[in-house]
Amino acid sequence: MENIRTTTKPWRDCAPDGRLLRLPEILERTGLSRSQIYEMIAAGDFPPLIKLGRRAAALPEAWLNCFVEEKARRALERTN
């Protein structure tokens, strides 16, 4: 049987592995705008950025991958 995540925040089940992605790369990979990302983070619909310093934040690559996988899984469910 497949291991299917049922949470709406799948990144909580993911270890913070891989590279730390800064905002420009997150925007490029998702196609979302900066304001959309921050709105989604505030609403709890996007993984939070990790503060690296006073003016630096990043997102673990694994968290972004879990977010994208969940979106893809839900899109496939809607087509079935």
N, CA, C and O atoms as CSV, one atom per row, in Angstrom:
chain,resi,resn,atom,element,x,y,z
A,1,MET,N,N,0.837,-1.185,0.000
A,1,MET,CA,C,0.000,0.000,0.000
A,1,MET,C,C,0.876,1.240,0.000
A,1,MET,O,O,1.898,1.283,0.685
A,2,GLU,N,N,0.483,2.242,-0.760
A,2,GLU,CA,C,1.263,3.472,-0.851
A,2,GLU,C,C,1.196,4.265,0.432
A,2,GLU,O,O,0.201,4.220,1.155
A,3,ASN,N,N,2.278,5.003,0.715
A,3,ASN,CA,C,2.292,5.902,1.860
A,3,ASN,C,C,1.770,7.260,1.386
A,3,ASN,O,O,2.522,8.046,0.809
A,4,ILE,N,N,0.492,7.537,1.624
A,4,ILE,CA,C,-0.132,8.768,1.162
A,4,ILE,C,C,-0.275,9.722,2.336
A,4,ILE,O,O,-0.826,9.370,3.379
A,5,ARG,N,N,0.229,10.931,2.150
A,5,ARG,CA,C,0.097,11.946,3.190
A,5,ARG,C,C,-1.322,12.484,3.173
A,5,ARG,O,O,-1.893,12.731,2.110
A,6,THR,N,N,-1.880,12.661,4.348
A,6,THR,CA,C,-3.228,13.199,4.435
A,6,THR,C,C,-3.234,14.596,5.037
A,6,THR,O,O,-4.297,15.202,5.172
A,7,THR,N,N,-2.102,15.103,5.391
A,7,THR,CA,C,-2.015,16.420,6.000
A,7,THR,C,C,-2.097,17.518,4.941
A,7,THR,O,O,-1.720,17.310,3.787
A,8,THR,N,N,-2.582,18.664,5.335
A,8,THR,CA,C,-2.608,19.796,4.411
A,8,THR,C,C,-1.289,20.551,4.469
A,8,THR,O,O,-1.062,21.466,3.677
A,9,LYS,N,N,-0.418,20.175,5.399
A,9,LYS,CA,C,0.911,20.776,5.527
A,9,LYS,C,C,1.959,19.665,5.440
A,9,LYS,O,O,2.579,19.308,6.442
A,10,PRO,N,N,2.149,19.125,4.241
A,10,PRO,CA,C,3.000,17.940,4.093
A,10,PRO,C,C,4.455,18.171,4.469
A,10,PRO,O,O,5.155,17.212,4.794
A,11,TRP,N,N,4.933,19.401,4.439
A,11,TRP,CA,C,6.321,19.678,4.777
A,11,TRP,C,C,6.608,19.378,6.245
A,11,TRP,O,O,7.766,19.198,6.620
A,12,ARG,N,N,5.576,19.323,7.076
A,12,ARG,CA,C,5.782,18.994,8.495
A,12,ARG,C,C,6.255,17.554,8.666
A,12,ARG,O,O,6.877,17.223,9.675
A,13,ASP,N,N,5.967,16.706,7.700
A,13,ASP,CA,C,6.393,15.309,7.751
A,13,ASP,C,C,7.743,15.095,7.085
A,13,ASP,O,O,8.253,13.975,7.074
A,14,CYS,N,N,8.326,16.143,6.532
A,14,CYS,CA,C,9.591,16.042,5.802
A,14,CYS,C,C,10.747,16.575,6.638
A,14,CYS,O,O,10.643,17.629,7.265
A,15,ALA,N,N,11.835,15.840,6.638
A,15,ALA,CA,C,13.056,16.342,7.280
A,15,ALA,C,C,13.577,17.517,6.460
A,15,ALA,O,O,13.418,17.521,5.239
A,16,PRO,N,N,14.190,18.506,7.088
A,16,PRO,CA,C,14.708,19.667,6.346
A,16,PRO,C,C,16.014,19.335,5.632
A,16,PRO,O,O,17.071,19.870,5.969
A,17,ASP,N,N,15.930,18.451,4.649
A,17,ASP,CA,C,17.109,17.975,3.927
A,17,ASP,C,C,17.346,18.766,2.648
A,17,ASP,O,O,16.505,19.552,2.211
A,18,GLY,N,N,18.512,18.534,2.064
A,18,GLY,CA,C,18.852,19.144,0.784
A,18,GLY,C,C,19.412,20.545,0.959
A,18,GLY,O,O,19.756,20.983,2.057
A,19,ARG,N,N,19.485,21.210,-0.156
A,19,ARG,CA,C,20.009,22.584,-0.163
A,19,ARG,C,C,19.032,23.530,0.513
A,19,ARG,O,O,17.842,23.238,0.628
A,20,LEU,N,N,19.550,24.665,0.958
A,20,LEU,CA,C,18.698,25.735,1.454
A,20,LEU,C,C,18.456,26.682,0.286
A,20,LEU,O,O,19.394,27.264,-0.259
A,21,LEU,N,N,17.196,26.831,-0.090
A,21,LEU,CA,C,16.827,27.635,-1.250
A,21,LEU,C,C,16.471,29.046,-0.809
A,21,LEU,O,O,15.658,29.236,0.095
A,22,ARG,N,N,17.086,30.034,-1.452
A,22,ARG,CA,C,16.758,31.428,-1.168
A,22,ARG,C,C,15.556,31.813,-2.031
A,22,ARG,O,O,15.202,31.099,-2.970
A,23,LEU,N,N,14.943,32.927,-1.711
A,23,LEU,CA,C,13.683,33.322,-2.333
A,23,LEU,C,C,13.715,33.366,-3.866
A,23,LEU,O,O,12.773,32.870,-4.484
A,24,PRO,N,N,14.735,33.927,-4.510
A,24,PRO,CA,C,14.708,33.933,-5.986
A,24,PRO,C,C,14.561,32.540,-6.597
A,24,PRO,O,O,13.858,32.371,-7.593
A,25,GLU,N,N,15.218,31.547,-6.008
A,25,GLU,CA,C,15.106,30.185,-6.544
A,25,GLU,C,C,13.730,29.592,-6.251
A,25,GLU,O,O,13.191,28.850,-7.072
A,26,ILE,N,N,13.157,29.909,-5.092
A,26,ILE,CA,C,11.809,29.438,-4.752
A,26,ILE,C,C,10.806,30.010,-5.751
A,26,ILE,O,O,9.921,29.299,-6.228
A,27,LEU,N,N,10.946,31.290,-6.061
A,27,LEU,CA,C,10.048,31.934,-7.024
A,27,LEU,C,C,10.176,31.289,-8.393
A,27,LEU,O,O,9.173,31.043,-9.064
A,28,GLU,N,N,11.399,31.015,-8.807
A,28,GLU,CA,C,11.638,30.396,-10.119
A,28,GLU,C,C,11.044,28.992,-10.178
A,28,GLU,O,O,10.415,28.629,-11.172
A,29,ARG,N,N,11.234,28.209,-9.137
A,29,ARG,CA,C,10.762,26.823,-9.127
A,29,ARG,C,C,9.239,26.714,-9.055
A,29,ARG,O,O,8.650,25.807,-9.642
A,30,THR,N,N,8.606,27.639,-8.336
A,30,THR,CA,C,7.156,27.534,-8.156
A,30,THR,C,C,6.359,28.319,-9.174
A,30,THR,O,O,5.214,27.973,-9.465
A,31,GLY,N,N,6.945,29.370,-9.721
A,31,GLY,CA,C,6.191,30.241,-10.619
A,31,GLY,C,C,5.296,31.209,-9.869
A,31,GLY,O,O,4.522,31.943,-10.483
A,32,LEU,N,N,5.394,31.218,-8.551
A,32,LEU,CA,C,4.606,32.140,-7.737
A,32,LEU,C,C,5.367,33.457,-7.578
A,32,LEU,O,O,6.579,33.517,-7.785
A,33,SER,N,N,4.639,34.504,-7.210
A,33,SER,CA,C,5.281,35.789,-6.959
A,33,SER,C,C,5.718,35.882,-5.502
A,33,SER,O,O,5.288,35.093,-4.660
A,34,ARG,N,N,6.565,36.842,-5.222
A,34,ARG,CA,C,7.045,37.075,-3.859
A,34,ARG,C,C,5.861,37.306,-2.911
A,34,ARG,O,O,5.808,36.733,-1.823
A,35,SER,N,N,4.916,38.147,-3.335
A,35,SER,CA,C,3.776,38.446,-2.461
A,35,SER,C,C,2.891,37.215,-2.256
A,35,SER,O,O,2.357,37.011,-1.166
A,36,GLN,N,N,2.735,36.395,-3.298
A,36,GLN,CA,C,1.953,35.164,-3.144
A,36,GLN,C,C,2.599,34.226,-2.132
A,36,GLN,O,O,1.913,33.636,-1.297
A,37,ILE,N,N,3.919,34.089,-2.207
A,37,ILE,CA,C,4.645,33.227,-1.276
A,37,ILE,C,C,4.409,33.702,0.154
A,37,ILE,O,O,4.054,32.907,1.024
A,38,TYR,N,N,4.607,35.004,0.399
A,38,TYR,CA,C,4.450,35.522,1.760
A,38,TYR,C,C,3.007,35.426,2.251
A,38,TYR,O,O,2.777,35.166,3.432
A,39,GLU,N,N,2.042,35.629,1.374
A,39,GLU,CA,C,0.632,35.466,1.759
A,39,GLU,C,C,0.333,34.022,2.126
A,39,GLU,O,O,-0.363,33.753,3.105
A,40,MET,N,N,0.860,33.098,1.338
A,40,MET,CA,C,0.637,31.675,1.602
A,40,MET,C,C,1.323,31.232,2.893
A,40,MET,O,O,0.774,30.418,3.635
A,41,ILE,N,N,2.509,31.756,3.165
A,41,ILE,CA,C,3.196,31.440,4.421
A,41,ILE,C,C,2.359,31.937,5.590
A,41,ILE,O,O,2.160,31.211,6.564
A,42,ALA,N,N,1.866,33.171,5.501
A,42,ALA,CA,C,1.056,33.756,6.578
A,42,ALA,C,C,-0.220,32.948,6.817
A,42,ALA,O,O,-0.682,32.832,7.953
A,43,ALA,N,N,-0.785,32.392,5.752
A,43,ALA,CA,C,-2.015,31.596,5.862
A,43,ALA,C,C,-1.732,30.149,6.277
A,43,ALA,O,O,-2.664,29.398,6.562
A,44,GLY,N,N,-0.457,29.753,6.315
A,44,GLY,CA,C,-0.106,28.379,6.660
A,44,GLY,C,C,-0.210,27.416,5.498
A,44,GLY,O,O,-0.244,26.201,5.693
A,45,ASP,N,N,-0.261,27.963,4.265
A,45,ASP,CA,C,-0.419,27.135,3.067
A,45,ASP,C,C,0.878,26.899,2.311
A,45,ASP,O,O,0.869,26.267,1.256
A,46,PHE,N,N,1.992,27.397,2.833
A,46,PHE,CA,C,3.294,27.236,2.202
A,46,PHE,C,C,4.306,27.059,3.328
A,46,PHE,O,O,4.161,27.670,4.386
A,47,PRO,N,N,5.330,26.231,3.116
A,47,PRO,CA,C,6.313,26.009,4.178
A,47,PRO,C,C,6.980,27.324,4.600
A,47,PRO,O,O,7.263,28.173,3.755
A,48,PRO,N,N,7.229,27.492,5.887
A,48,PRO,CA,C,7.852,28.735,6.354
A,48,PRO,C,C,9.331,28.798,5.999
A,48,PRO,O,O,10.006,27.774,5.896
A,49,LEU,N,N,9.812,29.999,5.816
A,49,LEU,CA,C,11.234,30.209,5.594
A,49,LEU,C,C,11.951,30.115,6.936
A,49,LEU,O,O,11.398,30.497,7.968
A,50,ILE,N,N,13.166,29.613,6.922
A,50,ILE,CA,C,13.991,29.508,8.117
A,50,ILE,C,C,14.917,30.720,8.159
A,50,ILE,O,O,15.631,30.992,7.193
A,51,LYS,N,N,14.907,31.437,9.260
A,51,LYS,CA,C,15.806,32.579,9.413
A,51,LYS,C,C,17.232,32.069,9.577
A,51,LYS,O,O,17.517,31.245,10.446
A,52,LEU,N,N,18.117,32.570,8.733
A,52,LEU,CA,C,19.530,32.189,8.792
A,52,LEU,C,C,20.353,33.265,9.479
A,52,LEU,O,O,21.444,33.006,9.986
A,53,GLY,N,N,19.825,34.443,9.486
A,53,GLY,CA,C,20.505,35.596,10.074
A,53,GLY,C,C,19.524,36.751,10.106
A,53,GLY,O,O,18.340,36.579,9.818
A,54,ARG,N,N,20.018,37.926,10.457
A,54,ARG,CA,C,19.133,39.083,10.553
A,54,ARG,C,C,18.419,39.398,9.245
A,54,ARG,O,O,17.249,39.782,9.249
A,55,ARG,N,N,19.118,39.237,8.133
A,55,ARG,CA,C,18.535,39.599,6.837
A,55,ARG,C,C,18.558,38.464,5.830
A,55,ARG,O,O,18.501,38.702,4.623
A,56,ALA,N,N,18.640,37.235,6.312
A,56,ALA,CA,C,18.708,36.093,5.401
A,56,ALA,C,C,17.749,34.997,5.858
A,56,ALA,O,O,17.681,34.661,7.040
A,57,ALA,N,N,17.015,34.452,4.899
A,57,ALA,CA,C,16.103,33.338,5.168
A,57,ALA,C,C,16.140,32.390,3.971
A,57,ALA,O,O,16.450,32.795,2.851
A,58,ALA,N,N,15.824,31.137,4.224
A,58,ALA,CA,C,15.844,30.135,3.159
A,58,ALA,C,C,14.844,29.031,3.489
A,58,ALA,O,O,14.328,28.937,4.603
A,59,LEU,N,N,14.594,28.211,2.493
A,59,LEU,CA,C,13.660,27.098,2.624
A,59,LEU,C,C,14.398,25.799,2.309
A,59,LEU,O,O,15.040,25.702,1.263
A,60,PRO,N,N,14.322,24.803,3.185
A,60,PRO,CA,C,14.940,23.515,2.848
A,60,PRO,C,C,14.301,22.939,1.577
A,60,PRO,O,O,13.080,22.944,1.422
A,61,GLU,N,N,15.131,22.456,0.699
A,61,GLU,CA,C,14.670,21.919,-0.584
A,61,GLU,C,C,13.638,20.812,-0.397
A,61,GLU,O,O,12.682,20.719,-1.167
A,62,ALA,N,N,13.823,19.980,0.614
A,62,ALA,CA,C,12.883,18.871,0.856
A,62,ALA,C,C,11.491,19.394,1.171
A,62,ALA,O,O,10.500,18.793,0.755
A,63,TRP,N,N,11.398,20.501,1.898
A,63,TRP,CA,C,10.086,21.066,2.224
A,63,TRP,C,C,9.378,21.536,0.962
A,63,TRP,O,O,8.177,21.319,0.803
A,64,LEU,N,N,10.124,22.183,0.056
A,64,LEU,CA,C,9.514,22.627,-1.198
A,64,LEU,C,C,9.077,21.420,-2.022
A,64,LEU,O,O,7.999,21.428,-2.616
A,65,ASN,N,N,9.909,20.390,-2.057
A,65,ASN,CA,C,9.545,19.184,-2.804
A,65,ASN,C,C,8.277,18.550,-2.249
A,65,ASN,O,O,7.421,18.115,-3.019
A,66,CYS,N,N,8.138,18.488,-0.923
A,66,CYS,CA,C,6.926,17.930,-0.308
A,66,CYS,C,C,5.703,18.775,-0.652
A,66,CYS,O,O,4.628,18.235,-0.912
A,67,PHE,N,N,5.860,20.082,-0.654
A,67,PHE,CA,C,4.771,20.992,-1.016
A,67,PHE,C,C,4.317,20.728,-2.454
A,67,PHE,O,O,3.121,20.609,-2.718
A,68,VAL,N,N,5.265,20.637,-3.371
A,68,VAL,CA,C,4.947,20.413,-4.783
A,68,VAL,C,C,4.328,19.035,-4.991
A,68,VAL,O,O,3.372,18.898,-5.754
A,69,GLU,N,N,4.855,18.021,-4.327
A,69,GLU,CA,C,4.301,16.668,-4.450
A,69,GLU,C,C,2.850,16.627,-3.993
A,69,GLU,O,O,2.017,15.980,-4.628
A,70,GLU,N,N,2.544,17.312,-2.899
A,70,GLU,CA,C,1.169,17.349,-2.394
A,70,GLU,C,C,0.242,18.050,-3.384
A,70,GLU,O,O,-0.876,17.592,-3.616
A,71,LYS,N,N,0.698,19.153,-3.966
A,71,LYS,CA,C,-0.112,19.865,-4.960
A,71,LYS,C,C,-0.366,18.979,-6.178
A,71,LYS,O,O,-1.475,18.956,-6.713
A,72,ALA,N,N,0.659,18.253,-6.613
A,72,ALA,CA,C,0.513,17.353,-7.762
A,72,ALA,C,C,-0.443,16.207,-7.440
A,72,ALA,O,O,-1.283,15.846,-8.263
A,73,ARG,N,N,-0.315,15.635,-6.239
A,73,ARG,CA,C,-1.196,14.539,-5.837
A,73,ARG,C,C,-2.646,14.994,-5.833
A,73,ARG,O,O,-3.525,14.277,-6.311
A,74,ARG,N,N,-2.901,16.174,-5.299
A,74,ARG,CA,C,-4.284,16.693,-5.261
A,74,ARG,C,C,-4.815,16.987,-6.663
A,74,ARG,O,O,-5.996,16.777,-6.941
A,75,ALA,N,N,-3.939,17.472,-7.544
A,75,ALA,CA,C,-4.375,17.729,-8.917
A,75,ALA,C,C,-4.765,16.433,-9.606
A,75,ALA,O,O,-5.747,16.398,-10.346
A,76,LEU,N,N,-4.007,15.366,-9.372
A,76,LEU,CA,C,-4.329,14.063,-9.963
A,76,LEU,C,C,-5.632,13.508,-9.398
A,76,LEU,O,O,-6.416,12.901,-10.127
A,77,GLU,N,N,-5.867,13.715,-8.101
A,77,GLU,CA,C,-7.123,13.251,-7.492
A,77,GLU,C,C,-8.322,13.934,-8.111
A,77,GLU,O,O,-9.369,13.310,-8.283
A,78,ARG,N,N,-8.188,15.208,-8.450
A,78,ARG,CA,C,-9.308,15.960,-9.038
A,78,ARG,C,C,-9.634,15.476,-10.452
A,78,ARG,O,O,-10.766,15.619,-10.913
A,79,THR,N,N,-8.639,14.902,-11.141
A,79,THR,CA,C,-8.887,14.455,-12.508
A,79,THR,C,C,-9.456,13.047,-12.566
A,79,THR,O,O,-9.943,12.618,-13.612
A,80,ASN,N,N,-9.400,12.326,-11.458
A,80,ASN,CA,C,-9.931,10.939,-11.430
A,80,ASN,C,C,-11.381,10.905,-11.072
A,80,ASN,O,O,-11.975,9.830,-11.005
